[in-house]
Amino acid sequence: MKSIFLAAGLVASPLLAGSAFAAADCEGLDRPVVLAGLDWDSNSFHNGVAGFILENGYGCEIEAIPGSTIPLMNGMIRGDIDITMEMWIPNVREAWEKAEADGDVAEVGVSYPDAKQAWYVPKYLVEGDGAEAPDLKAVSDLPKYASLFSDPEDPDKGRFYNCILGWGCEVMNTKKLIAYDLLESFTNFRPGTGGALSAAIESAILRKRPIVFYYWSPTWVMGKIGDEVVQLEEPPFDEAAWEQLSAMAQEDVKPGTPATQWPLTKVSIAVNTEFQKEAPQIIEFLGKYGFVAATVSKALAYMQDNSASADDAAIDWLQNNEETWSAWVPQDVADRVKTALASS
């Protein structure tokens, strides 16, 4: 099964060129270490960072299988994939808990503990001399500032920039708009693409125009503008209220229905348990590995601004953050990685 699956979709890491495998034996593994090549940039960045360290520090050959969450999770359960650097367990909880109970997968680390979703306004609207909305602190304050965010297509209302039409976040934000009784004063504007949403936000910030919007991190957008926006206050996260709102049909949500801010999401590092037994030193490294979402967003912004690949961004980060990553690995591993970075 493993050979069939790998033949169908393996992609060798471009970082392999020049790796000095003779310096270490990858814990005696006689095969490549296989990473989940999930189809979003932050996972690619983590694969780049971890892959460079594993290749150049531990002497491993690295390969990746591209794909989406469920097929790649099934591959990890079967043993076709060794490591998933971004396992969003809350999004696949039922399948994860079964696989964990069956002894097929294990959570061994945290890529970042604070994946975030929230509603934002620019700082220049609410802070400093000349701020147009100095008292705008919370979603409950939005109605009195609706005219500031005037919708070009419905000038009597403000415009709230929701998530992309059809995404789960768009559905939840719409329920929250109803629960917070904001649809009387704001239009629920749902862009058709991620590019349209990011372009609207970036344009407004650059031109210092009013905008109120939903966004998530880590993303290149928040990497570029995260220091220039303020999160609007909402009722603190309450799991019971969140679950109730999530389960409700949109037509059943009424103004006053309990709603809360989005929860922070811990994004885990997961492995196949057979690999966990085979490679204890690598598992120790993965247990020490860790970022915060803001740092990942900055790396994604580097990719965006420089038309750089995830591997390029990984090398740039490693070259500029030696004190951080060298604490994740033994000294001999760190020395080999430094040598490789010097020639990258």
SVG drawing of the C-alpha trace seen along z (x, -y; Angstrom):
<svg xmlns="http://www.w3.org/2000/svg" viewBox="-36 -65 65 67">
<polyline fill="none" stroke="black" stroke-width="0.4" points="0.0,0.0 2.7,-2.4 4.7,-2.0 1.6,-2.4 0.5,-5.6 4.0,-7.1 4.4,-6.4 1.1,-8.2 2.0,-11.5 5.4,-12.0 7.2,-15.3 10.8,-15.6 11.8,-18.7 13.9,-21.2 16.0,-21.7 17.5,-18.2 20.2,-19.6 23.4,-19.9 22.3,-18.2 25.2,-16.4 23.6,-13.1 26.9,-11.6 26.9,-13.9 24.0,-12.1 22.1,-8.9 18.5,-10.1 18.2,-7.7 19.0,-4.8 15.9,-5.1 16.5,-3.5 13.8,-5.5 12.7,-9.1 10.7,-10.9 7.4,-11.8 5.6,-15.0 1.9,-15.9 2.0,-18.5 -1.3,-20.2 -2.5,-22.7 -2.0,-26.0 1.0,-28.3 1.5,-28.2 1.8,-24.4 4.3,-24.7 6.3,-27.1 6.4,-24.7 7.4,-21.9 10.2,-24.1 11.5,-24.9 11.2,-21.4 12.4,-19.8 15.6,-21.9 16.4,-21.0 15.7,-17.3 17.6,-17.2 20.7,-19.2 20.7,-18.6 19.5,-15.0 20.6,-13.7 17.2,-12.7 15.8,-12.6 12.5,-14.5 9.6,-13.9 6.0,-15.3 2.7,-14.1 0.5,-17.0 -3.2,-17.0 -6.0,-18.2 -6.7,-17.4 -8.9,-14.3 -6.9,-12.3 -3.6,-13.1 -4.9,-12.3 -6.0,-8.9 -2.5,-8.5 -1.0,-9.2 -3.3,-6.7 -2.2,-4.1 1.5,-4.9 2.0,-6.5 2.8,-9.8 5.0,-10.2 4.5,-13.9 1.7,-16.5 3.1,-19.9 -0.3,-21.5 -3.0,-19.2 -6.2,-21.2 -7.6,-18.7 -10.8,-20.6 -11.7,-20.6 -11.6,-16.7 -12.2,-15.9 -14.3,-12.8 -11.9,-11.1 -8.9,-12.2 -10.2,-10.8 -11.0,-7.4 -7.5,-7.2 -5.9,-8.2 -7.9,-5.7 -6.9,-3.0 -3.3,-3.9 -2.5,-5.0 -1.7,-8.7 -0.3,-10.9 -0.1,-14.6 3.6,-15.3 3.9,-19.1 2.3,-22.4 3.1,-24.4 1.4,-27.4 -1.2,-27.8 -3.1,-30.8 -4.6,-30.6 -7.1,-33.5 -10.3,-34.7 -11.7,-38.1 -13.4,-41.4 -11.1,-44.3 -10.9,-48.1 -7.9,-50.2 -6.0,-51.8 -6.1,-55.2 -9.9,-55.2 -9.9,-54.6 -6.5,-55.8 -4.5,-59.0 -5.3,-62.6 -7.9,-63.0 -9.3,-59.5 -12.8,-59.5 -14.2,-56.8 -12.3,-57.1 -15.1,-55.4 -15.4,-52.4 -14.2,-49.6 -16.6,-46.7 -19.1,-45.2 -21.8,-46.7 -20.5,-50.2 -20.8,-49.6 -24.4,-50.8 -23.6,-54.4 -20.7,-54.4 -22.5,-52.8 -22.3,-56.0 -18.5,-56.0 -18.4,-52.6 -21.0,-53.6 -21.8,-51.0 -21.4,-52.4 -24.4,-50.3 -26.6,-51.1 -25.4,-54.4 -27.9,-54.3 -26.0,-51.4 -22.4,-50.6 -20.6,-47.7 -19.2,-44.8 -16.7,-42.7 -17.5,-39.1 -15.5,-36.0 -15.6,-34.5 -19.1,-33.5 -19.7,-29.8 -17.0,-29.3 -17.8,-28.1 -16.5,-31.4 -19.0,-33.3 -21.9,-31.3 -20.8,-31.8 -20.2,-35.5 -23.6,-35.9 -25.2,-34.3 -23.2,-36.6 -24.3,-39.7 -27.9,-38.6 -27.3,-37.7 -25.6,-41.1 -28.5,-42.8 -26.2,-44.5 -28.1,-43.9 -30.4,-46.9 -27.4,-49.1 -24.9,-47.1 -24.9,-45.2 -23.4,-41.8 -20.9,-42.0 -19.5,-38.6 -16.7,-38.7 -16.6,-36.0 -12.9,-35.3 -10.1,-35.5 -8.3,-37.9 -11.2,-40.3 -11.4,-40.4 -7.6,-40.9 -7.5,-43.5 -10.3,-45.5 -8.6,-45.4 -5.1,-46.3 -6.5,-49.1 -8.4,-50.6 -5.5,-50.5 -3.1,-52.0 -5.5,-54.8 -6.4,-55.2 -10.1,-54.7 -12.7,-53.3 -13.3,-49.6 -14.6,-47.0 -13.9,-43.4 -13.4,-39.8 -10.0,-38.1 -8.0,-35.2 -4.4,-34.4 -1.8,-33.2 -2.1,-34.8 0.1,-37.2 -2.6,-39.8 -2.3,-39.9 1.5,-39.7 1.4,-42.9 -1.3,-44.9 -1.5,-43.1 0.2,-46.0 -2.1,-48.5 -5.5,-47.1 -7.4,-46.7 -9.6,-43.7 -13.2,-44.7 -14.3,-43.4 -16.9,-40.7 -18.3,-38.7 -15.5,-36.3 -15.5,-32.9 -18.1,-30.6 -18.0,-27.1 -21.7,-26.3 -22.9,-29.5 -20.5,-28.8 -21.7,-25.2 -25.3,-26.3 -24.9,-29.0 -22.9,-26.7 -25.7,-24.1 -28.5,-26.6 -29.9,-27.1 -29.4,-30.7 -33.1,-31.3 -33.5,-30.3 -30.9,-32.9 -32.6,-36.0 -31.2,-39.3 -30.1,-38.5 -29.1,-34.9 -26.0,-34.3 -22.8,-34.8 -19.2,-35.1 -15.8,-35.9 -14.1,-33.2 -12.0,-30.7 -8.3,-30.5 -7.2,-27.3 -4.2,-25.3 -2.6,-23.8 -0.8,-20.6 2.1,-18.5 0.9,-15.0 2.7,-11.8 2.0,-8.2 2.7,-6.1 5.0,-3.6 7.2,-6.6 7.0,-7.8 8.6,-4.6 11.2,-4.6 12.5,-8.1 12.5,-9.3 15.1,-12.1 13.0,-13.6 9.9,-13.3 11.9,-15.2 12.7,-17.9 9.0,-18.2 8.0,-18.5 10.2,-21.6 9.3,-23.1 6.9,-26.1 5.8,-29.4 3.1,-32.0 0.6,-32.8 2.0,-36.4 5.4,-35.1 4.0,-32.7 1.9,-35.6 5.2,-37.6 6.7,-34.7 3.7,-34.5 3.9,-38.3 7.6,-37.8 6.5,-35.2 3.8,-37.6 6.1,-40.7 9.0,-38.9 7.2,-36.3 9.1,-33.8 8.5,-30.1 7.7,-28.6 11.2,-27.0 12.7,-30.5 10.7,-31.9 11.8,-29.0 15.5,-29.6 15.1,-33.4 13.5,-32.7 16.1,-30.2 18.9,-32.5 17.5,-35.3 16.3,-33.4 19.1,-31.1 18.6,-31.7 15.0,-30.4 15.4,-27.3 18.8,-26.2 17.0,-25.6 14.9,-23.0 17.7,-20.6 21.0,-19.2 24.2,-21.3 25.6,-18.9 22.4,-19.1 22.3,-22.9 26.0,-23.1 25.1,-21.2 22.1,-23.3 24.2,-26.5 26.7,-25.2 24.0,-24.5 22.4,-27.9 25.7,-29.6 25.8,-28.2 22.1,-28.8"/>
</svg>
